[in-house]
Amino acid sequence: MENMLNNSQSEMERDVWDGLWSRSIVTLWFRKLVPKFEQLTHIPYRFNINKLLKGISLDQAHILELGCGSGMNSVNLFKEHSCQKATLIDFSRQALNIAKNNTRHLNVDLIHSDIFNLNLKKKFDFVFSIGLIEHFIGARRSEAIKIHRQFTKDSGLIMIIVPRKNFFSKALKFFNQIQGYKEDFFSDREIEGLFKRNELEIVKKNYMMLGMVFCYLLRCRR
């Protein structure tokens, strides 16, 4: 595991992510005082995910979330799209501790792994990541997108949400750096070029947060 993580070409190593998610664990008491805290912080994503999935059924779907963090995006898919089961992946144990708490009443498998070392025996109806691809550099970016495709059924869908370069993105990047996040934003041409290279077809596309975030729904090109 250690050698694999060191070769992942991520701009943020596992101990950094554990430290960031440890801060979230410290605020668990606040979450108990404000029961809807997690839901409130995910409203922008919830709205845009629902917009992407309008007219698309995930009823009884098996879904895979890469880099799940708190797990709340999968929780929302269960609540609003009647998914049957989810597999959540993260290489931060601290993140998975939070996800375990948030998904304790749902049909969920939690797996501690780097996405480049996944050994899953099945493919999924819906594979997605939010805020993942931008944390890799070089060829690993394309490989990370390839992994989405690798675990998607031929008839399945992929959703990828990443930060976008625009007039406001420098401010967002600065804010994230203060929190300890290292990431590089995409232009439209860059991210869509990676999709094309990995034979993914854009089904729907929209923006959020003043155009600073891309939201893509994709499918494998036949």
N, C-alpha and C positions, 0 to 999 in steps of 0.2 A: 504493500500500500504506500509506504513512504516514498520509494523510488518513483512510483507512478505519479504521485502527487507533485513531486519535484519536477517532473518532466511535462507537466500539464500546460506550461506557458501561460498560466494565469497571472494577472497583475497583482492578485491578492492571494496569499497563501492561506492554508487551513487555519493556522493559529490566529491570523488576523480576523477571519470570519468568526471563529469561535469567540474572540474578544468582543466583536460587534454584537453578536447574538447574546453574549453574556449580559450586556447592558439591558437587553430586552427582558432577560430572566429577572434582573433586579427590579424591573417595573411590573412584575406579575401582581404585586399588591395593588397597583393602580388599576390594572385590568379588572381586578375583583371589585373595586369600588365603582368602576364604569363598565358594566357588563357588555355594552355594545362598542367598546373601544376598538377592538379588532375590525369589526364590521365598518365602523366609521372611517378608519384609515384606508380601507380598501374600496370605498365607494367609487372613486374615479375608475379604478380597474374593473370593478363590477359592472359599471355602466357601459364601458367600452367593450368588454367581453360579450355582454348581452347584445350589444349592437352588432358585433361581428357575427354572432351566432343566430341572429334573427332569421327565422324560417328554416333553421337547421336543427334536427332532432338528435339529442344525445341520450335519449331514453334507453336505459339499461346498458349504456356504453361503459367499457373499461377504459380508463384514462391513465396517462402517465405524465407526471409533472417532473421536469428536470430542474434542479435547483429550487426546491420547494419553499425554502425559508420557513415562514410561520405556518404554511399550509392553508392559509385562508382563501387563496384563489381556488383551490380544489374544494374547499368547504362550500364556497358559493356555487360552484358547478353542481355539487350534490343537491343543494337546496333549490336551485332554479332550473336545473336541466335534467333532473332525475337520473343521474349517472348511477350505475350499479356498483362499481368498484374503482378505487384509485390506487396507484402505486406512486409513492412520493420518494424522490431521490434528493439527497443533499450530502455534501462531504463535511459539513459542520455538525458535530454531535449536539451542540448547543441549539442550533436551529431545529434539529429533529426533536429535541426535548419539548420545544414550544409547539411544533407541529403535532406531536403526540397528544399534548393537552387539548389542542384545538380540534382534533379529529377523533377524539376518544369514543364518540358514539357512532362513528361511521365505518363503513367497510373499506379499510385502508391498510395497505402494507407500507411500512416505512423502511427505507434501505439507506444505510450509511455507505456512500460510495462516491468516488469521483466519476463523472459521467463517462470518461474515457476508459473506464475499467468495468463497465456494466456487463453482467452476465445474466441477462434475462432470457427466459425460455419461451417467451410469447411476444406477440405483437399486439398493438392497441388500436382501439377505434379513434382515439384522440390523444395526441402527444403535444405538450406545450411547455413553454418556458417564458418567464417574465423577468426581465432584467438579468439575463444570464450571459448571452453571447458577448456583450461588450466588455466582460471581464477577462477575455482571452485575447491574445495577440498573435500576429502572424498567421501561419497556416492553421493553427488551432481553431480559428474562427469558422473556417469552412468545415473543419472536421466536426465541430460542435453542431453545426446545422445538419451535417450528414447523419449524426446520431439520431436526431429527431426523425429523419426519414427511415433509418434502419429499423426502428421499433414501431413504425406505423403500418397498419394493414394497407393493402392495395386500395381498399375502398375508404380508408380513414382520412382524417384531417389533421393538420398541424397548425398551431397558433404560436407565433413568436412576437413578443413585444420588447422593443429595445429603444434606447434614447436616440434622438435625431439631432443632427447639427442644424441649428437655425439661429436667428438673431438673439434668442433668449437662452440658448443652450450653455453659453459660457457661465452665466449666473448659476444655473443648475449644477454644472460640473464643479464650480467653486464651492457651492453649498455641500455637495456630496463629499468633496475632498476634506472639508472641515470635519465631517463625520468619520472619515477614514476610508471612504470608498475610492478605489482607483478604477477608472473606466475610460473608454474612448468612444465618443459618439459616432454615428454613421450618417453619411449623406444618403439620399434616396438611391443614387447610382451604386454606391458601395454595397448596401444591404441587398438590393434587388439583383445585383451582379452575383452575389453569393447564392441567392436562391436559384438563379438560372444555372449556375455551375453545378448545383446539386439536384438539378432537374425537378425543381419545385415550381408549381404554377400558382400565381396569386389569384385567390378566389375573391377576397375582399381586403380593403385597406382603409384604415382611418387614422386619425391623429388624436392625441389628447395633450393636456397641459400646455396650451398655447402653441401646439405644433412641435413640442419638444420631445414627444414620444411617438414612435411608430407602433401601430397595431396591425398585424398581418394575419390573415387566415389563408392557409395554403393547402395544396394537395399534390401528391406525387404525379408527375407528368407521365402519361401512359405512352 
